[in-house]
Amino acid sequence: MNNHFNNKVTWITGASSGIGEALAYAMAAAGAKLILSGRRMDELERVKQACSVPGSVQLLQLDLADAASLEGKVADAIACFGHIDIMVHNGGVTQRGLVMETGMEAHRRVMEVDYFSYVELTRALLPHFVARKAGHFVVTSSVMGKIGTPMRSAYAAAKHALHGFFDCLRAEVAADNIKVTILTPGYIRTNISRYAVTNKPYGLSKPSENIENGLSADRAAIQIMKVIKRGAFEAYIGKFSGERFAIWVMRFAPGVFTRIAPKLVPK
């Protein structure tokens, strides 16, 4: 990566597993100083010790559902190394369920974790970036932030909201040398579907078939680092497969996508 990440202080949320964990390893290997956040301190400690230079990694417990704590957590994160260069919004939950079967509690939980927490953390960190005239927000959205398919209403709504918010932010802070990159991952092999918000009091009983056949988290992390380095506004992360094609169809032939969407039930 030509030393692009060397000594860059990078805060990664959702760092205890999946994409966040893989990105932590890749960025540590590239020389970044890391602040890793998540709810499970034991898992964060495991990730820290597996990084190439554990001494350059700080841990900060963070629950994205605890809205009242988020502003204070930003101050704690800045205090870890004195500043932050890159903020990677990666934590979140997914969702499965028909609209008629998904209660408002589930909708509110997904929006709170996948959208409002990102907004709160961003608003709290933004003055720090503006004062330094530098900073990079990297936002993990989803293909569901670009299209809508059955069983994903709450999740797709939250991810669509991220695009609207961060597209506006990008326009507002361009003059302050602050970058905003939105990632739209397709199917990545992680355990996220096991903990999906559903109409039941528990997640899915087994991993999604599509996710199991997706891109590895390690390869996704390499793609993400390349995207961050070039400062892209938005980028698809994943295999060159159906979900990428779906974005293209929705953009250029929305009528066609509308006809095929009812068949795109998650496996």
Secondary structure, DSSP 8 states (H G I E B T S, - for coil): -TTTTTT-EEEESSTTSHHHHHHHHHHHHTT-EEEEEES-HHHHHHHHHHSS-GGGEEEEE--TT-GGGHHHHHHHHHHHHS--SEEEE-----B-B-GGG--HHHHHHHHIIIIIHHHHHHHHHHHHHHHHT-EEEEEE--GGGT---TTBHHHHHHHHHHHHHHHHHHHHHGGGTEEEEEEEE--EESSGGGG-B-SSSS--SS--HHHHTSEEHHHHHHHHHHHHHHT-SEEEES-SSHHHHHHHHHHH-HHHHHHHGGG----
